[in-house]
Amino acid sequence: MKNLSLIAAIGEGGELGYNNNLIWKIREDLQFYKEMTMGKNIIMGRKTLESMPLQALEGRHPIVLTSKPLETCTNLEVFHDLDSLLDYVNDTNKEFMVVGGANVYEELLPYVQVMYLTEIKREAYADTFFPYFNEDDWNITEIGDFLDNDIPYIRNKYVRKRSKMVKWES
Ligand SMILES: NC(=O)c1ccc[n+]([C@@H]2O[C@H](COP(=O)([O-])OP(=O)(O)OC[C@H]3O[C@@H](n4cnc5c(N)ncnc54)[C@H](OP(=O)(O)O)[C@@H]3O)[C@@H](O)[C@H]2O)c1
Protein backbone atom coordinates (compact mmCIF):
# COMPACT_ATOMS: atom_id res chain seq x y z
CA MET A 1 0.00 0.00 0.00
CA LYS A 2 1.50 3.30 -1.13
CA ASN A 3 0.16 5.20 1.87
CA LEU A 4 1.44 2.84 4.57
CA SER A 5 4.83 3.27 6.23
CA LEU A 6 6.45 2.05 9.42
CA ILE A 7 8.82 3.38 12.04
CA ALA A 8 10.75 1.37 14.65
CA ALA A 9 13.94 1.30 16.70
CA ILE A 10 15.55 -2.12 16.87
CA GLY A 11 18.61 -3.74 18.38
CA GLU A 12 21.12 -5.98 16.58
CA GLY A 13 18.92 -9.01 17.23
CA GLY A 14 15.71 -7.20 16.27
CA GLU A 15 14.98 -6.34 19.92
CA LEU A 16 11.97 -4.03 20.28
CA GLY A 17 10.82 -4.02 23.87
CA TYR A 18 10.81 -5.59 27.29
CA ASN A 19 7.97 -5.74 29.80
CA ASN A 20 5.83 -3.54 27.54
CA ASN A 21 8.44 -0.80 27.49
CA LEU A 22 11.07 0.47 25.12
CA ILE A 23 14.59 -0.84 25.77
CA TRP A 24 16.56 2.21 24.63
CA LYS A 25 15.29 5.75 25.10
CA ILE A 26 17.47 7.78 22.78
CA ARG A 27 16.62 11.47 22.82
CA GLU A 28 17.47 12.15 19.19
CA ASP A 29 15.47 9.12 18.09
CA LEU A 30 12.42 10.15 20.13
CA GLN A 31 12.69 13.54 18.40
CA PHE A 32 12.85 11.77 15.01
CA TYR A 33 9.75 9.75 15.97
CA LYS A 34 8.00 13.01 16.84
CA GLU A 35 8.88 14.64 13.52
CA MET A 36 7.86 11.59 11.51
CA THR A 37 4.50 11.04 13.22
CA MET A 38 3.28 14.56 14.01
CA GLY A 39 -0.04 15.28 12.29
CA LYS A 40 -0.24 11.72 10.95
CA ASN A 41 -2.47 8.70 11.40
CA ILE A 42 -0.47 6.30 13.57
CA ILE A 43 -1.42 2.63 13.82
CA MET A 44 -0.60 0.63 16.94
CA GLY A 45 -1.53 -2.41 18.97
CA ARG A 46 -3.38 -2.11 22.28
CA LYS A 47 -0.24 -2.98 24.25
CA THR A 48 1.80 -0.22 22.62
CA LEU A 49 -1.03 2.24 23.30
CA GLU A 50 -0.91 1.28 26.97
CA SER A 51 2.86 1.69 27.05
CA MET A 52 2.92 5.16 25.51
CA PRO A 53 3.06 8.44 27.39
CA LEU A 54 0.26 10.82 26.40
CA GLN A 55 2.65 13.21 24.67
CA ALA A 56 3.54 10.47 22.16
CA LEU A 57 -0.09 10.60 21.01
CA GLU A 58 -0.74 14.34 21.09
CA GLY A 59 -0.99 15.98 17.68
CA ARG A 60 -1.42 12.60 15.98
CA HIS A 61 -4.49 10.61 15.03
CA PRO A 62 -4.05 7.28 16.85
CA ILE A 63 -5.62 4.13 15.43
CA VAL A 64 -5.60 1.12 17.74
CA LEU A 65 -6.06 -2.58 17.05
CA THR A 66 -7.66 -4.59 19.84
CA SER A 67 -10.05 -7.50 20.17
CA LYS A 68 -11.46 -5.98 23.36
CA PRO A 69 -13.85 -3.14 24.00
CA LEU A 70 -11.71 -0.07 24.55
CA GLU A 71 -12.65 3.11 26.37
CA THR A 72 -11.83 5.69 23.74
CA CYS A 73 -10.94 9.26 24.26
CA THR A 74 -11.76 11.68 21.46
CA ASN A 75 -9.49 11.42 18.47
CA LEU A 76 -8.71 7.74 19.03
CA GLU A 77 -10.04 5.27 16.50
CA VAL A 78 -10.41 1.56 17.24
CA PHE A 79 -10.38 -1.44 14.88
CA HIS A 80 -11.18 -4.95 16.04
CA ASP A 81 -9.75 -6.86 13.08
CA LEU A 82 -6.98 -6.50 10.54
CA ASP A 83 -9.15 -6.70 7.41
CA SER A 84 -11.32 -3.72 8.40
CA LEU A 85 -8.21 -1.71 9.12
CA LEU A 86 -6.66 -2.65 5.75
CA ASP A 87 -9.90 -1.69 3.98
CA TYR A 88 -9.86 1.65 5.75
CA VAL A 89 -6.24 2.35 4.75
CA ASN A 90 -6.83 1.14 1.20
CA ASP A 91 -9.90 3.33 0.66
CA THR A 92 -8.26 6.67 1.31
CA ASN A 93 -5.32 8.79 0.17
CA LYS A 94 -4.39 9.67 3.75
CA GLU A 95 -0.95 8.67 5.03
CA PHE A 96 -0.61 6.06 7.78
CA MET A 97 2.39 5.09 9.86
CA VAL A 98 2.66 1.84 11.80
CA VAL A 99 4.31 2.53 15.18
CA GLY A 100 4.26 -0.93 16.79
CA GLY A 101 4.52 -3.15 18.59
CA ALA A 102 5.87 -6.50 17.52
CA ASN A 103 2.49 -8.11 16.88
CA VAL A 104 1.22 -5.24 14.73
CA TYR A 105 4.52 -4.82 12.85
CA GLU A 106 4.35 -8.50 11.95
CA GLU A 107 0.77 -8.29 10.68
CA LEU A 108 1.22 -5.09 8.69
CA LEU A 109 4.77 -5.45 7.36
CA PRO A 110 3.59 -7.27 4.18
CA TYR A 111 1.56 -4.16 3.22
CA VAL A 112 4.14 -1.53 4.15
CA GLN A 113 5.82 0.48 1.39
CA VAL A 114 8.44 2.41 3.38
CA MET A 115 10.21 1.61 6.68
CA TYR A 116 12.28 3.96 8.83
CA LEU A 117 14.43 1.77 11.03
CA THR A 118 16.74 3.07 13.72
CA GLU A 119 19.24 0.23 14.05
CA ILE A 120 20.98 0.28 17.42
CA LYS A 121 24.38 -1.40 17.49
CA ARG A 122 23.67 -3.16 20.78
CA GLU A 123 22.03 -6.35 21.96
CA ALA A 124 19.68 -6.45 24.94
CA TYR A 125 17.35 -8.71 26.85
CA ALA A 126 13.95 -8.41 25.15
CA ASP A 127 10.58 -10.11 25.00
CA THR A 128 9.38 -8.59 21.73
CA PHE A 129 11.21 -8.57 18.41
CA PHE A 130 10.82 -6.96 15.00
CA PRO A 131 9.64 -9.53 12.43
CA TYR A 132 12.09 -11.14 10.03
CA PHE A 133 12.28 -9.49 6.62
CA ASN A 134 14.44 -10.08 3.56
CA GLU A 135 16.70 -7.10 2.85
CA ASP A 136 16.76 -8.08 -0.83
CA ASP A 137 13.12 -6.98 -1.09
CA TRP A 138 14.03 -3.38 -0.21
CA ASN A 139 16.06 -0.47 -1.55
CA ILE A 140 18.00 0.73 1.47
CA THR A 141 19.36 4.24 2.03
CA GLU A 142 21.28 5.23 5.13
CA ILE A 143 19.83 8.50 6.43
CA GLY A 144 21.92 8.92 9.56
CA ASP A 145 24.81 7.64 11.65
CA PHE A 146 24.74 8.64 15.31
CA LEU A 147 26.23 8.26 18.76
CA ASP A 148 23.96 9.21 21.67
CA ASN A 149 25.04 8.60 25.27
CA ASP A 150 27.65 6.12 24.02
CA ILE A 151 24.98 4.19 22.07
CA PRO A 152 25.93 3.90 18.38
CA TYR A 153 23.10 3.57 15.88
CA ILE A 154 22.30 4.18 12.25
CA ARG A 155 19.02 5.06 10.61
CA ASN A 156 17.98 3.49 7.34
CA LYS A 157 15.10 4.16 5.01
CA TYR A 158 13.79 1.04 3.31
CA VAL A 159 11.63 1.37 0.21
CA ARG A 160 10.00 -1.81 -0.99
CA LYS A 161 11.09 -2.94 -4.44
CA ARG A 162 8.11 -2.78 -6.77
CA SER A 163 7.68 -6.41 -7.78
CA LYS A 164 7.45 -7.59 -4.20
CA MET A 165 4.45 -5.47 -3.16
CA VAL A 166 1.55 -7.47 -1.76
CA LYS A 167 -1.66 -6.38 -3.45
CA TRP A 168 -4.56 -5.95 -1.11
CA GLU A 169 -7.92 -6.75 -2.73
CA SER A 170 -10.84 -5.44 -0.73
N1 LIG B 1 11.29 -0.25 19.59
C1 LIG B 1 10.23 0.27 18.99
O1 LIG B 1 10.32 1.01 18.00
C2 LIG B 1 8.86 -0.06 19.53
C3 LIG B 1 7.73 0.55 19.00
C4 LIG B 1 6.48 0.21 19.51
C5 LIG B 1 6.38 -0.70 20.55
N2 LIG B 1 7.51 -1.26 21.05
C6 LIG B 1 7.44 -2.24 22.12
O2 LIG B 1 6.71 -3.38 21.65
C7 LIG B 1 6.13 -4.02 22.78
C8 LIG B 1 4.64 -4.26 22.51
O3 LIG B 1 4.49 -5.12 21.39
P1 LIG B 1 3.47 -6.35 21.46
O4 LIG B 1 3.71 -7.19 20.26
O5 LIG B 1 3.55 -6.99 22.79
O6 LIG B 1 2.04 -5.66 21.40
P2 LIG B 1 1.32 -4.70 20.33
O7 LIG B 1 1.62 -5.15 18.94
O8 LIG B 1 1.57 -3.28 20.69
O9 LIG B 1 -0.20 -4.99 20.70
C9 LIG B 1 -0.71 -6.30 20.58
C10 LIG B 1 -2.19 -6.21 20.79
O10 LIG B 1 -2.82 -5.55 19.69
C11 LIG B 1 -4.08 -6.12 19.44
N3 LIG B 1 -4.09 -6.68 18.09
C12 LIG B 1 -3.05 -6.96 17.29
N4 LIG B 1 -3.48 -7.46 16.12
C13 LIG B 1 -4.83 -7.50 16.18
C14 LIG B 1 -5.85 -7.90 15.28
N5 LIG B 1 -5.55 -8.37 14.06
N6 LIG B 1 -7.13 -7.81 15.68
C15 LIG B 1 -7.45 -7.33 16.91
N7 LIG B 1 -6.53 -6.91 17.80
C16 LIG B 1 -5.23 -7.00 17.44
C17 LIG B 1 -4.31 -7.18 20.51
O11 LIG B 1 -4.90 -6.47 21.59
P3 LIG B 1 -5.93 -7.16 22.62
O12 LIG B 1 -5.09 -8.04 23.48
O13 LIG B 1 -6.50 -5.98 23.34
O14 LIG B 1 -6.94 -7.90 21.78
C18 LIG B 1 -2.88 -7.58 20.86
O15 LIG B 1 -2.76 -8.15 22.14
C19 LIG B 1 6.38 -3.11 23.97
O16 LIG B 1 7.51 -3.58 24.68
C20 LIG B 1 6.69 -1.78 23.33
O17 LIG B 1 7.50 -0.95 24.15
C21 LIG B 1 8.74 -0.96 20.56
The ligand as a MOL file (V3000), in Angstrom:
LIG
                    3D

  0  0  0     0  0            999 V3000
M  V30 BEGIN CTAB
M  V30 COUNTS 48 52 0 0 0
M  V30 BEGIN ATOM
M  V30 1 N 11.2930 -0.2490 19.5850 0
M  V30 2 C 10.2280 0.2650 18.9860 0
M  V30 3 O 10.3230 1.0070 17.9970 0
M  V30 4 C 8.8620 -0.0590 19.5280 0
M  V30 5 C 7.7350 0.5530 18.9980 0
M  V30 6 C 6.4780 0.2150 19.5140 0
M  V30 7 C 6.3830 -0.6980 20.5460 0
M  V30 8 N 7.5080 -1.2600 21.0460 0 CHG=1
M  V30 9 C 7.4440 -2.2450 22.1190 0
M  V30 10 O 6.7150 -3.3770 21.6480 0
M  V30 11 C 6.1280 -4.0180 22.7790 0
M  V30 12 C 4.6440 -4.2580 22.5050 0
M  V30 13 O 4.4950 -5.1210 21.3950 0
M  V30 14 P 3.4700 -6.3520 21.4560 0
M  V30 15 O 3.7150 -7.1950 20.2580 0
M  V30 16 O 3.5480 -6.9870 22.7850 0 CHG=-1
M  V30 17 O 2.0400 -5.6550 21.4050 0
M  V30 18 P 1.3160 -4.7020 20.3300 0
M  V30 19 O 1.6210 -5.1460 18.9430 0
M  V30 20 O 1.5710 -3.2810 20.6930 0
M  V30 21 O -0.2050 -4.9900 20.6970 0
M  V30 22 C -0.7080 -6.2960 20.5820 0
M  V30 23 C -2.1940 -6.2130 20.7930 0
M  V30 24 O -2.8190 -5.5450 19.6910 0
M  V30 25 C -4.0820 -6.1190 19.4440 0
M  V30 26 N -4.0900 -6.6750 18.0930 0
M  V30 27 C -3.0470 -6.9640 17.2930 0
M  V30 28 N -3.4750 -7.4570 16.1200 0
M  V30 29 C -4.8330 -7.4960 16.1850 0
M  V30 30 C -5.8470 -7.9010 15.2800 0
M  V30 31 N -5.5480 -8.3670 14.0590 0
M  V30 32 N -7.1290 -7.8130 15.6790 0
M  V30 33 C -7.4500 -7.3260 16.9060 0
M  V30 34 N -6.5270 -6.9080 17.7970 0
M  V30 35 C -5.2340 -7.0040 17.4380 0
M  V30 36 C -4.3090 -7.1800 20.5060 0
M  V30 37 O -4.9010 -6.4670 21.5860 0
M  V30 38 P -5.9290 -7.1580 22.6150 0
M  V30 39 O -5.0920 -8.0440 23.4770 0
M  V30 40 O -6.5020 -5.9830 23.3420 0
M  V30 41 O -6.9400 -7.8980 21.7810 0
M  V30 42 C -2.8800 -7.5830 20.8620 0
M  V30 43 O -2.7630 -8.1530 22.1450 0
M  V30 44 C 6.3840 -3.1110 23.9660 0
M  V30 45 O 7.5070 -3.5820 24.6830 0
M  V30 46 C 6.6890 -1.7800 23.3330 0
M  V30 47 O 7.5020 -0.9460 24.1530 0
M  V30 48 C 8.7420 -0.9570 20.5630 0
M  V30 END ATOM
M  V30 BEGIN BOND
M  V30 1 1 1 2
M  V30 2 2 2 3
M  V30 3 1 2 4
M  V30 4 1 4 5
M  V30 5 2 4 48
M  V30 6 2 5 6
M  V30 7 1 6 7
M  V30 8 2 7 8
M  V30 9 1 8 9
M  V30 10 1 8 48
M  V30 11 1 9 10
M  V30 12 1 9 46
M  V30 13 1 10 11
M  V30 14 1 11 12
M  V30 15 1 11 44
M  V30 16 1 12 13
M  V30 17 1 13 14
M  V30 18 2 14 15
M  V30 19 1 14 16
M  V30 20 1 14 17
M  V30 21 1 17 18
M  V30 22 2 18 19
M  V30 23 1 18 20
M  V30 24 1 18 21
M  V30 25 1 21 22
M  V30 26 1 22 23
M  V30 27 1 23 24
M  V30 28 1 23 42
M  V30 29 1 24 25
M  V30 30 1 25 26
M  V30 31 1 25 36
M  V30 32 1 26 27
M  V30 33 1 26 35
M  V30 34 2 27 28
M  V30 35 1 28 29
M  V30 36 1 29 30
M  V30 37 2 29 35
M  V30 38 1 30 31
M  V30 39 2 30 32
M  V30 40 1 32 33
M  V30 41 2 33 34
M  V30 42 1 34 35
M  V30 43 1 36 37
M  V30 44 1 36 42
M  V30 45 1 37 38
M  V30 46 2 38 39
M  V30 47 1 38 40
M  V30 48 1 38 41
M  V30 49 1 42 43
M  V30 50 1 44 45
M  V30 51 1 44 46
M  V30 52 1 46 47
M  V30 END BOND
M  V30 END CTAB
M  END
